[in-house]
Amino acid sequence: MEKGAIVKIRFKRFFKEQRLWIFVGKVLESKDSWIKIHGKGILFNPGKSDPINIDEQARTLYCPRESINHVRILPDNFDINKIVTCRHGHRWFIKVTGGPDSSLGEGL
């Protein structure tokens, strides 16, 4: 993964009841088995009336590659300090200026 890229990482879920965990940030370093990223985590829990919980402060994380479900590359001008979410029907998204919104998950 390219150093300096802004990405959204969706982590794997290992059982149905597990909440979705997404991390949005800037890649600081990338190796064969892990990615070092600085950004904010998002917990998505569709059973709640307010299903999205975004970290207030950014942090640095080492993400093992085997725990990653998928990665979406976001525009270089994406501001991790101003993450905005929106809903289209039953799906929740992160608003992305200058590109398609990035899916968080589906919930009622």
MOPAC internal coordinates of N, CA, C and O (Angstrom, degrees):
PM7 1SCF
backbone

  N    0.0000 0     0.00 0     0.00 0    0    0    0
  C    1.4364 1     0.00 0     0.00 0    1    0    0
  C    1.5252 1   108.41 1     0.00 0    2    1    0
  O    1.2310 1   120.67 1   -39.15 1    3    2    1
  N    1.2974 1   116.32 1   140.85 1    3    2    1
  C    1.4526 1   122.29 1  -173.47 1    5    3    2
  C    1.5288 1   112.15 1   -73.46 1    6    5    3
  O    1.2310 1   120.67 1   -52.10 1    7    6    5
  N    1.3195 1   116.33 1   127.90 1    7    6    5
  C    1.4568 1   122.41 1   177.79 1    9    7    6
  C    1.5305 1   108.96 1   -62.11 1   10    9    7
  O    1.2310 1   120.56 1   -45.09 1   11   10    9
  N    1.3420 1   116.54 1   134.91 1   11   10    9
  C    1.4528 1   121.65 1   179.80 1   13   11   10
  C    1.5215 1   114.45 1    92.89 1   14   13   11
  O    1.2310 1   119.99 1   168.42 1   15   14   13
  N    1.3234 1   117.63 1   -11.58 1   15   14   13
  C    1.4700 1   120.63 1   179.76 1   17   15   14
  C    1.5297 1   110.13 1   -69.76 1   18   17   15
  O    1.2310 1   120.80 1   -36.56 1   19   18   17
  N    1.3189 1   116.07 1   143.44 1   19   18   17
  C    1.4640 1   121.93 1   173.31 1   21   19   18
  C    1.5313 1   106.05 1   -93.28 1   22   21   19
  O    1.2310 1   120.58 1   -53.74 1   23   22   21
  N    1.3402 1   116.50 1   126.26 1   23   22   21
  C    1.4553 1   120.61 1  -174.29 1   25   23   22
  C    1.5218 1   111.93 1  -134.60 1   26   25   23
  O    1.2310 1   121.56 1   -22.07 1   27   26   25
  N    1.3239 1   114.62 1   157.93 1   27   26   25
  C    1.4595 1   122.59 1   168.21 1   29   27   26
  C    1.5195 1   106.10 1  -113.58 1   30   29   27
  O    1.2310 1   120.40 1   -58.81 1   31   30   29
  N    1.3164 1   116.84 1   121.19 1   31   30   29
  C    1.4676 1   121.83 1   179.23 1   33   31   30
  C    1.5242 1   108.28 1  -108.36 1   34   33   31
  O    1.2310 1   120.80 1   -54.36 1   35   34   33
  N    1.3166 1   116.07 1   125.64 1   35   34   33
  C    1.4649 1   120.47 1   172.08 1   37   35   34
  C    1.5219 1   107.24 1  -103.15 1   38   37   35
  O    1.2310 1   121.12 1   -55.23 1   39   38   37
  N    1.3237 1   115.46 1   124.77 1   39   38   37
  C    1.4568 1   120.32 1  -178.70 1   41   39   38
  C    1.5257 1   111.01 1   -86.13 1   42   41   39
  O    1.2310 1   120.76 1   -24.68 1   43   42   41
  N    1.3164 1   116.15 1   155.32 1   43   42   41
  C    1.4604 1   122.03 1   179.19 1   45   43   42
  C    1.5193 1   110.31 1   -67.33 1   46   45   43
  O    1.2310 1   121.63 1   -30.37 1   47   46   45
  N    1.3245 1   114.48 1   149.63 1   47   46   45
  C    1.4642 1   121.17 1   170.52 1   49   47   46
  C    1.5153 1   106.43 1  -107.84 1   50   49   47
  O    1.2310 1   121.03 1   -42.75 1   51   50   49
  N    1.3249 1   115.63 1   137.25 1   51   50   49
  C    1.4536 1   119.67 1  -176.35 1   53   51   50
  C    1.5230 1   112.93 1  -104.78 1   54   53   51
  O    1.2310 1   120.07 1   172.52 1   55   54   53
  N    1.3432 1   117.48 1    -7.48 1   55   54   53
  C    1.4578 1   122.00 1   171.95 1   57   55   54
  C    1.5251 1   108.45 1  -152.19 1   58   57   55
  O    1.2310 1   120.04 1   -24.35 1   59   58   57
  N    1.3250 1   117.53 1   155.65 1   59   58   57
  C    1.4634 1   123.04 1  -170.70 1   61   59   58
  C    1.5296 1   113.43 1   -58.93 1   62   61   59
  O    1.2310 1   120.21 1   141.86 1   63   62   61
  N    1.3246 1   117.20 1   -38.14 1   63   62   61
  C    1.4605 1   120.91 1  -175.38 1   65   63   62
  C    1.5292 1   113.42 1   -78.24 1   66   65   63
  O    1.2310 1   119.89 1   170.58 1   67   66   65
  N    1.3098 1   117.81 1    -9.42 1   67   66   65
  C    1.4666 1   121.93 1  -178.57 1   69   67   66
  C    1.5261 1   110.18 1   -67.76 1   70   69   67
  O    1.2310 1   120.85 1   -44.74 1   71   70   69
  N    1.3442 1   115.99 1   135.26 1   71   70   69
  C    1.4601 1   120.27 1   178.28 1   73   71   70
  C    1.5245 1   109.94 1   -71.52 1   74   73   71
  O    1.2310 1   121.34 1   -30.52 1   75   74   73
  N    1.3335 1   115.04 1   149.48 1   75   74   73
  C    1.4678 1   119.75 1   174.94 1   77   75   74
  C    1.5183 1   109.06 1   -71.43 1   78   77   75
  O    1.2310 1   120.64 1   -45.40 1   79   78   77
  N    1.3237 1   116.39 1   134.60 1   79   78   77
  C    1.4553 1   120.65 1   174.45 1   81   79   78
  C    1.5178 1   107.60 1  -119.99 1   82   81   79
  O    1.2310 1   121.32 1   -53.82 1   83   82   81
  N    1.3276 1   115.08 1   126.18 1   83   82   81
  C    1.4589 1   122.89 1  -178.40 1   85   83   82
  C    1.5202 1   107.36 1  -124.19 1   86   85   83
  O    1.2310 1   120.26 1   -36.18 1   87   86   85
  N    1.3283 1   117.11 1   143.82 1   87   86   85
  C    1.4554 1   121.04 1   177.99 1   89   87   86
  C    1.5220 1   108.27 1  -128.49 1   90   89   87
  O    1.2310 1   120.60 1   -51.20 1   91   90   89
  N    1.3395 1   116.46 1   128.80 1   91   90   89
  C    1.4606 1   122.49 1  -178.98 1   93   91   90
  C    1.5206 1   107.54 1  -117.26 1   94   93   91
  O    1.2310 1   120.55 1   -54.44 1   95   94   93
  N    1.3288 1   116.55 1   125.56 1   95   94   93
  C    1.4544 1   117.98 1   179.76 1   97   95   94
  C    1.5141 1   113.41 1  -177.25 1   98   97   95
  O    1.2310 1   121.62 1    10.40 1   99   98   97
  N    1.3283 1   114.51 1  -169.60 1   99   98   97
  C    1.4622 1   122.99 1  -177.27 1  101   99   98
  C    1.5206 1   109.19 1  -102.97 1  102  101   99
  O    1.2310 1   120.71 1   -48.21 1  103  102  101
  N    1.3253 1   116.24 1   131.79 1  103  102  101
  C    1.4595 1   121.73 1   178.64 1  105  103  102
  C    1.5298 1   108.85 1   -72.73 1  106  105  103
  O    1.2310 1   121.05 1   -57.30 1  107  106  105
  N    1.3414 1   115.59 1   122.70 1  107  106  105
  C    1.4562 1   120.92 1   178.51 1  109  107  106
  C    1.5172 1   111.79 1   -95.49 1  110  109  107
  O    1.2310 1   121.20 1   146.03 1  111  110  109
  N    1.3453 1   115.31 1   -33.97 1  111  110  109
  C    1.4641 1   121.00 1  -178.01 1  113  111  110
  C    1.5215 1   108.10 1  -160.10 1  114  113  111
  O    1.2310 1   120.67 1   -28.58 1  115  114  113
  N    1.3146 1   116.33 1   151.42 1  115  114  113
  C    1.4602 1   120.45 1  -178.99 1  117  115  114
  C    1.5213 1   109.87 1  -142.28 1  118  117  115
  O    1.2310 1   120.51 1   -50.70 1  119  118  117
  N    1.3152 1   116.62 1   129.30 1  119  118  117
  C    1.4637 1   123.61 1   177.32 1  121  119  118
  C    1.5302 1   108.69 1  -124.76 1  122  121  119
  O    1.2310 1   120.63 1    -2.35 1  123  122  121
  N    1.3227 1   116.40 1   177.65 1  123  122  121
  C    1.4627 1   120.20 1  -179.00 1  125  123  122
  C    1.5210 1   113.27 1   -60.58 1  126  125  123
  O    1.2310 1   119.96 1   144.63 1  127  126  125
  N    1.3343 1   117.69 1   -35.37 1  127  126  125
  C    1.4591 1   119.43 1  -173.54 1  129  127  126
  C    1.5318 1   114.30 1  -109.77 1  130  129  127
  O    1.2310 1   119.21 1   173.46 1  131  130  129
  N    1.3395 1   119.12 1    -6.54 1  131  130  129
  C    1.4508 1   120.25 1  -179.31 1  133  131  130
  C    1.5240 1   112.11 1  -155.01 1  134  133  131
  O    1.2310 1   121.68 1   -15.71 1  135  134  133
  N    1.3464 1   114.38 1   164.29 1  135  134  133
  C    1.4593 1   122.73 1   176.70 1  137  135  134
  C    1.5250 1   107.03 1  -128.12 1  138  137  135
  O    1.2310 1   120.25 1   -47.44 1  139  138  137
  N    1.3207 1   117.13 1   132.56 1  139  138  137
  C    1.4612 1   121.82 1   173.68 1  141  139  138
  C    1.5240 1   106.82 1   -98.55 1  142  141  139
  O    1.2310 1   120.67 1   -55.37 1  143  142  141
  N    1.3348 1   116.33 1   124.63 1  143  142  141
  C    1.4562 1   121.11 1  -173.67 1  145  143  142
  C    1.5272 1   109.82 1  -137.97 1  146  145  143
  O    1.2310 1   120.53 1   -36.36 1  147  146  145
  N    1.3364 1   116.59 1   143.64 1  147  146  145
  C    1.4615 1   122.39 1   176.92 1  149  147  146
  C    1.5202 1   107.82 1  -115.03 1  150  149  147
  O    1.2310 1   120.63 1   -59.57 1  151  150  149
  N    1.3254 1   116.40 1   120.43 1  151  150  149
  C    1.4566 1   119.63 1  -178.44 1  153  151  150
  C    1.5070 1   112.70 1   179.88 1  154  153  151
  O    1.2310 1   121.26 1    29.36 1  155  154  153
  N    1.3291 1   115.19 1  -150.64 1  155  154  153
  C    1.4609 1   121.98 1  -176.04 1  157  155  154
  C    1.5261 1   110.73 1  -126.30 1  158  157  155
  O    1.2310 1   121.44 1   -36.56 1  159  158  157
  N    1.3287 1   114.85 1   143.44 1  159  158  157
  C    1.4489 1   121.63 1   176.27 1  161  159  158
  C    1.5165 1   111.24 1   -91.23 1  162  161  159
  O    1.2310 1   121.62 1   -29.56 1  163  162  161
  N    1.3203 1   114.50 1   150.44 1  163  162  161
  C    1.4622 1   121.32 1   177.14 1  165  163  162
  C    1.5207 1   107.24 1  -129.67 1  166  165  163
  O    1.2310 1   120.53 1   -57.40 1  167  166  165
  N    1.3367 1   116.59 1   122.60 1  167  166  165
  C    1.4576 1   121.21 1   172.66 1  169  167  166
  C    1.5189 1   107.48 1   -97.73 1  170  169  167
  O    1.2310 1   120.89 1   -48.86 1  171  170  169
  N    1.3268 1   115.89 1   131.14 1  171  170  169
  C    1.4592 1   121.43 1  -179.47 1  173  171  170
  C    1.5193 1   107.84 1  -117.95 1  174  173  171
  O    1.2310 1   121.01 1   -64.16 1  175  174  173
  N    1.3402 1   115.68 1   115.84 1  175  174  173
  C    1.4534 1   122.04 1  -178.63 1  177  175  174
  C    1.5268 1   108.73 1  -126.92 1  178  177  175
  O    1.2310 1   119.91 1   -87.70 1  179  178  177
  N    1.3406 1   117.78 1    92.30 1  179  178  177
  C    1.4614 1   121.46 1  -171.73 1  181  179  178
  C    1.5211 1   115.32 1   -64.24 1  182  181  179
  O    1.2310 1   119.00 1   167.26 1  183  182  181
  N    1.3192 1   119.50 1   -12.74 1  183  182  181
  C    1.4608 1   121.12 1   179.78 1  185  183  182
  C    1.5165 1   113.86 1   -79.52 1  186  185  183
  O    1.2310 1   119.41 1   170.72 1  187  186  185
  N    1.3000 1   118.74 1    -9.28 1  187  186  185
  C    1.4645 1   123.42 1  -176.73 1  189  187  186
  C    1.5342 1   111.34 1   -94.58 1  190  189  187
  O    1.2310 1   120.53 1   -20.88 1  191  190  189
  N    1.3443 1   116.59 1   159.12 1  191  190  189
  C    1.4655 1   119.67 1   176.85 1  193  191  190
  C    1.5274 1   110.87 1   -69.63 1  194  193  191
  O    1.2310 1   120.06 1   148.02 1  195  194  193
  N    1.3422 1   117.50 1   -31.98 1  195  194  193
  C    1.4651 1   122.70 1   173.70 1  197  195  194
  C    1.5311 1   106.43 1  -118.52 1  198  197  195
  O    1.2310 1   119.95 1   -92.18 1  199  198  197
  N    1.3373 1   117.70 1    87.82 1  199  198  197
  C    1.4657 1   120.78 1  -167.55 1  201  199  198
  C    1.5249 1   116.49 1   -78.01 1  202  201  199
  O    1.2310 1   119.48 1   175.59 1  203  202  201
  N    1.3368 1   118.59 1    -4.41 1  203  202  201
  C    1.4663 1   119.90 1  -173.53 1  205  203  202
  C    1.5199 1   110.12 1  -115.08 1  206  205  203
  O    1.2310 1   121.24 1   -52.85 1  207  206  205
  N    1.3407 1   115.23 1   127.15 1  207  206  205
  C    1.4563 1   121.86 1   178.62 1  209  207  206
  C    1.5280 1   107.57 1  -125.17 1  210  209  207
  O    1.2310 1   120.40 1   -68.03 1  211  210  209
  N    1.3496 1   116.83 1   111.97 1  211  210  209
  C    1.4594 1   122.72 1  -178.09 1  213  211  210
  C    1.5230 1   108.86 1  -104.31 1  214  213  211
  O    1.2310 1   120.29 1   -46.42 1  215  214  213
  N    1.3440 1   117.05 1   133.58 1  215  214  213
  C    1.4641 1   121.23 1   176.56 1  217  215  214
  C    1.5204 1   110.30 1   -53.74 1  218  217  215
  O    1.2310 1   120.57 1   -39.27 1  219  218  217
  N    1.3336 1   116.51 1   140.73 1  219  218  217
  C    1.4602 1   120.24 1   177.47 1  221  219  218
  C    1.5234 1   111.41 1   -76.56 1  222  221  219
  O    1.2310 1   120.45 1   142.94 1  223  222  221
  N    1.3320 1   116.74 1   -37.06 1  223  222  221
  C    1.4608 1   120.69 1  -178.00 1  225  223  222
  C    1.5280 1   110.08 1  -116.56 1  226  225  223
  O    1.2310 1   121.49 1   -34.13 1  227  226  225
  N    1.3213 1   114.76 1   145.87 1  227  226  225
  C    1.4705 1   120.08 1   176.92 1  229  227  226
  C    1.5255 1   109.08 1   -74.71 1  230  229  227
  O    1.2310 1   121.09 1   -25.15 1  231  230  229
  N    1.3295 1   115.52 1   154.85 1  231  230  229
  C    1.4671 1   121.96 1   178.17 1  233  231  230
  C    1.5114 1   109.47 1  -147.67 1  234  233  231
  O    1.2310 1   120.99 1   -14.75 1  235  234  233
  N    1.3113 1   115.71 1   165.25 1  235  234  233
  C    1.4605 1   121.01 1   178.09 1  237  235  234
  C    1.5214 1   108.42 1  -102.84 1  238  237  235
  O    1.2310 1   121.29 1   -42.92 1  239  238  237
  N    1.3299 1   115.13 1   137.08 1  239  238  237
  C    1.4526 1   122.06 1  -174.08 1  241  239  238
  C    1.5209 1   110.13 1  -134.79 1  242  241  239
  O    1.2310 1   120.27 1   -37.09 1  243  242  241
  N    1.3210 1   117.09 1   142.91 1  243  242  241
  C    1.4626 1   122.64 1   167.55 1  245  243  242
  C    1.5205 1   106.55 1  -100.49 1  246  245  243
  O    1.2310 1   120.12 1   -61.70 1  247  246  245
  N    1.3138 1   117.37 1   118.30 1  247  246  245
  C    1.4660 1   122.78 1  -177.41 1  249  247  246
  C    1.5219 1   109.58 1  -105.78 1  250  249  247
  O    1.2310 1   119.45 1   -64.10 1  251  250  249
  N    1.3319 1   118.65 1   115.90 1  251  250  249
  C    1.4631 1   119.61 1   173.87 1  253  251  250
  C    1.5316 1   109.95 1   -66.11 1  254  253  251
  O    1.2310 1   120.22 1   -46.45 1  255  254  253
  N    1.3101 1   117.19 1   133.55 1  255  254  253
  C    1.4683 1   120.64 1  -177.47 1  257  255  254
  C    1.5206 1   113.20 1   -60.61 1  258  257  255
  O    1.2310 1   120.09 1   148.50 1  259  258  257
  N    1.3441 1   117.44 1   -31.50 1  259  258  257
  C    1.4659 1   118.73 1  -177.89 1  261  259  258
  C    1.5250 1   112.34 1   -71.13 1  262  261  259
  O    1.2310 1   119.29 1   167.56 1  263  262  261
  N    1.3429 1   118.96 1   -12.44 1  263  262  261
  C    1.4621 1   120.98 1   177.85 1  265  263  262
  C    1.5303 1   112.64 1   -95.33 1  266  265  263
  O    1.2310 1   120.18 1   179.25 1  267  266  265
  N    1.3332 1   117.27 1    -0.75 1  267  266  265
  C    1.4655 1   121.91 1  -177.52 1  269  267  266
  C    1.5300 1   110.70 1   -91.46 1  270  269  267
  O    1.2310 1   120.99 1   -52.15 1  271  270  269
  N    1.3367 1   115.72 1   127.85 1  271  270  269
  C    1.4595 1   120.87 1   175.58 1  273  271  270
  C    1.5230 1   109.76 1   -81.02 1  274  273  271
  O    1.2310 1   120.49 1   126.95 1  275  274  273
  N    1.3343 1   116.68 1   -53.05 1  275  274  273
  C    1.4661 1   120.01 1   175.34 1  277  275  274
  C    1.5277 1   110.29 1  -158.48 1  278  277  275
  O    1.2310 1   121.52 1   -15.32 1  279  278  277
  N    1.3367 1   114.70 1   164.68 1  279  278  277
  C    1.4610 1   122.48 1  -179.62 1  281  279  278
  C    1.5194 1   108.32 1  -127.05 1  282  281  279
  O    1.2310 1   120.88 1   -45.70 1  283  282  281
  N    1.3317 1   115.93 1   134.30 1  283  282  281
  C    1.4695 1   120.93 1   173.58 1  285  283  282
  C    1.5237 1   107.22 1  -116.31 1  286  285  283
  O    1.2310 1   120.41 1   -51.21 1  287  286  285
  N    1.3058 1   116.82 1   128.79 1  287  286  285
  C    1.4611 1   121.63 1   177.11 1  289  287  286
  C    1.5211 1   107.80 1   -84.99 1  290  289  287
  O    1.2310 1   121.14 1   -52.31 1  291  290  289
  N    1.3297 1   115.43 1   127.69 1  291  290  289
  C    1.4618 1   122.56 1  -179.30 1  293  291  290
  C    1.5208 1   109.57 1  -101.79 1  294  293  291
  O    1.2310 1   119.95 1   -16.49 1  295  294  293
  N    1.3289 1   117.70 1   163.51 1  295  294  293
  C    1.4666 1   120.03 1   178.65 1  297  295  294
  C    1.5342 1   111.31 1   -61.01 1  298  297  295
  O    1.2310 1   120.79 1   -29.62 1  299  298  297
  N    1.3309 1   116.09 1   150.38 1  299  298  297
  C    1.4619 1   121.63 1  -178.94 1  301  299  298
  C    1.5243 1   112.89 1   -60.68 1  302  301  299
  O    1.2310 1   119.91 1   155.88 1  303  302  301
  N    1.3381 1   117.77 1   -24.12 1  303  302  301
  C    1.4593 1   120.54 1  -178.55 1  305  303  302
  C    1.5321 1   113.00 1   -91.38 1  306  305  303
  O    1.2310 1   119.83 1  -171.50 1  307  306  305
  N    1.3403 1   117.93 1     8.50 1  307  306  305
  C    1.4652 1   120.73 1   178.85 1  309  307  306
  C    1.5265 1   108.78 1   -67.02 1  310  309  307
  O    1.2310 1   120.31 1   -50.98 1  311  310  309
  N    1.3402 1   117.01 1   129.02 1  311  310  309
  C    1.4636 1   122.34 1  -177.59 1  313  311  310
  C    1.5261 1   109.95 1   -98.23 1  314  313  311
  O    1.2310 1   120.38 1   -70.76 1  315  314  313
  N    1.3403 1   116.87 1   109.24 1  315  314  313
  C    1.4710 1   120.30 1  -178.35 1  317  315  314
  C    1.5267 1   111.92 1   -69.44 1  318  317  315
  O    1.2310 1   119.80 1   165.96 1  319  318  317
  N    1.3284 1   117.98 1   -14.04 1  319  318  317
  C    1.4602 1   120.81 1   178.07 1  321  319  318
  C    1.5215 1   112.73 1   -87.79 1  322  321  319
  O    1.2310 1   120.58 1   175.15 1  323  322  321
  N    1.3284 1   116.50 1    -4.85 1  323  322  321
  C    1.4634 1   121.27 1   179.49 1  325  323  322
  C    1.5295 1   110.15 1  -132.71 1  326  325  323
  O    1.2310 1   120.75 1  -124.29 1  327  326  325
  N    1.3174 1   116.17 1    55.71 1  327  326  325
  C    1.4652 1   120.77 1   179.32 1  329  327  326
  C    1.5295 1   108.42 1   -74.84 1  330  329  327
  O    1.2310 1   121.18 1   -55.85 1  331  330  329
  N    1.3301 1   115.34 1   124.15 1  331  330  329
  C    1.4594 1   122.16 1  -179.95 1  333  331  330
  C    1.5193 1   107.98 1  -117.42 1  334  333  331
  O    1.2310 1   120.65 1   -46.90 1  335  334  333
  N    1.3250 1   116.36 1   133.10 1  335  334  333
  C    1.4638 1   120.67 1   178.45 1  337  335  334
  C    1.5162 1   109.52 1  -110.36 1  338  337  335
  O    1.2310 1   121.57 1   -24.00 1  339  338  337
  N    1.3215 1   114.61 1   156.00 1  339  338  337
  C    1.4640 1   120.45 1   177.60 1  341  339  338
  C    1.5180 1   108.55 1  -147.73 1  342  341  339
  O    1.2310 1   121.27 1   -12.07 1  343  342  341
  N    1.2977 1   115.17 1   167.93 1  343  342  341
  C    1.4593 1   121.20 1  -177.97 1  345  343  342
  C    1.5164 1   109.50 1  -125.08 1  346  345  343
  O    1.2310 1   120.69 1   -46.25 1  347  346  345
  N    1.3241 1   116.29 1   133.75 1  347  346  345
  C    1.4695 1   123.32 1   173.41 1  349  347  346
  C    1.5262 1   106.00 1  -122.90 1  350  349  347
  O    1.2310 1   120.44 1   -76.34 1  351  350  349
  N    1.3344 1   116.77 1   103.66 1  351  350  349
  C    1.4661 1   119.73 1  -176.12 1  353  351  350
  C    1.5210 1   109.96 1    66.42 1  354  353  351
  O    1.2310 1   120.37 1    58.20 1  355  354  353
  N    1.3308 1   116.90 1  -121.80 1  355  354  353
  C    1.4632 1   121.64 1   179.88 1  357  355  354
  C    1.5270 1   112.80 1   -95.78 1  358  357  355
  O    1.2310 1   119.70 1   178.84 1  359  358  357
  N    1.3206 1   118.18 1    -1.16 1  359  358  357
  C    1.4671 1   121.33 1  -175.57 1  361  359  358
  C    1.5222 1   111.23 1  -103.14 1  362  361  359
  O    1.2310 1   121.12 1   -37.07 1  363  362  361
  N    1.3260 1   115.46 1   142.93 1  363  362  361
  C    1.4594 1   122.83 1   176.49 1  365  363  362
  C    1.5220 1   109.27 1  -105.07 1  366  365  363
  O    1.2310 1   120.73 1   -35.74 1  367  366  365
  N    1.3427 1   116.21 1   144.26 1  367  366  365
  C    1.4593 1   122.29 1  -176.03 1  369  367  366
  C    1.5251 1   110.80 1  -137.50 1  370  369  367
  O    1.2310 1   120.94 1   -20.64 1  371  370  369
  N    1.3293 1   115.81 1   159.36 1  371  370  369
  C    1.4526 1   122.77 1   165.31 1  373  371  370
  C    1.5179 1   105.49 1   -94.94 1  374  373  371
  O    1.2310 1   120.54 1   -51.15 1  375  374  373
  N    1.3519 1   116.57 1   128.85 1  375  374  373
  C    1.4642 1   120.82 1   177.18 1  377  375  374
  C    1.5230 1   109.19 1   -68.25 1  378  377  375
  O    1.2310 1   120.76 1   -49.83 1  379  378  377
  N    1.3353 1   116.16 1   130.17 1  379  378  377
  C    1.4615 1   122.39 1   178.74 1  381  379  378
  C    1.5249 1   107.52 1  -124.34 1  382  381  379
  O    1.2310 1   120.79 1   -66.79 1  383  382  381
  N    1.3376 1   116.09 1   113.21 1  383  382  381
  C    1.4622 1   120.98 1   177.92 1  385  383  382
  C    1.5225 1   109.15 1   -73.44 1  386  385  383
  O    1.2310 1   120.54 1   -48.98 1  387  386  385
  N    1.3169 1   116.57 1   131.02 1  387  386  385
  C    1.4577 1   120.70 1   178.48 1  389  387  386
  C    1.5174 1   114.36 1    81.70 1  390  389  387
  O    1.2310 1   120.12 1  -165.21 1  391  390  389
  N    1.3182 1   117.38 1    14.79 1  391  390  389
  C    1.4633 1   120.46 1   179.40 1  393  391  390
  C    1.5175 1   109.55 1  -167.33 1  394  393  391
  O    1.2310 1   120.30 1    -4.44 1  395  394  393
  N    1.3288 1   117.03 1   175.56 1  395  394  393
  C    1.4651 1   118.87 1   178.96 1  397  395  394
  C    1.5261 1   110.40 1   -69.32 1  398  397  395
  O    1.2310 1   120.86 1   -34.69 1  399  398  397
  N    1.3373 1   115.95 1   145.31 1  399  398  397
  C    1.4542 1   120.30 1   176.27 1  401  399  398
  C    1.5288 1   109.38 1   -60.94 1  402  401  399
  O    1.2310 1   120.78 1   -27.25 1  403  402  401
  N    1.3323 1   116.12 1   152.75 1  403  402  401
  C    1.4655 1   121.53 1  -174.78 1  405  403  402
  C    1.5286 1   109.92 1  -105.86 1  406  405  403
  O    1.2310 1   120.52 1   -56.65 1  407  406  405
  N    1.3094 1   116.60 1   123.35 1  407  406  405
  C    1.4626 1   122.61 1  -174.13 1  409  407  406
  C    1.5319 1   112.32 1   -66.35 1  410  409  407
  O    1.2310 1   121.59 1   -44.37 1  411  410  409
  N    1.3374 1   114.57 1   135.63 1  411  410  409
  C    1.4574 1   120.97 1   172.15 1  413  411  410
  C    1.5208 1   109.79 1   -97.20 1  414  413  411
  O    1.2310 1   120.59 1   135.06 1  415  414  413
  N    1.3093 1   116.48 1   -44.94 1  415  414  413
  C    1.4521 1   120.03 1  -178.46 1  417  415  414
  C    1.5056 1   110.38 1   165.86 1  418  417  415
  O    1.2310 1   121.35 1     2.84 1  419  418  417
  N    1.3122 1   115.02 1  -177.16 1  419  418  417
  C    1.4532 1   121.72 1  -176.88 1  421  419  418
  C    1.5135 1   109.10 1  -113.92 1  422  421  419
  O    1.2310 1   120.70 1   -44.05 1  423  422  421
  N    1.3167 1   116.26 1   135.95 1  423  422  421
  C    1.4613 1   120.67 1   178.75 1  425  423  422
  C    1.5132 1   110.08 1  -162.99 1  426  425  423
  O    1.2310 1   121.11 1   -23.17 1  427  426  425
  N    1.2895 1   115.49 1   156.83 1  427  426  425
  C    1.4704 1   120.39 1  -179.07 1  429  427  426
  C    1.4979 1   111.40 1   -87.35 1  430  429  427
  O    1.2310 1   120.10 1   180.00 1  431  430  429

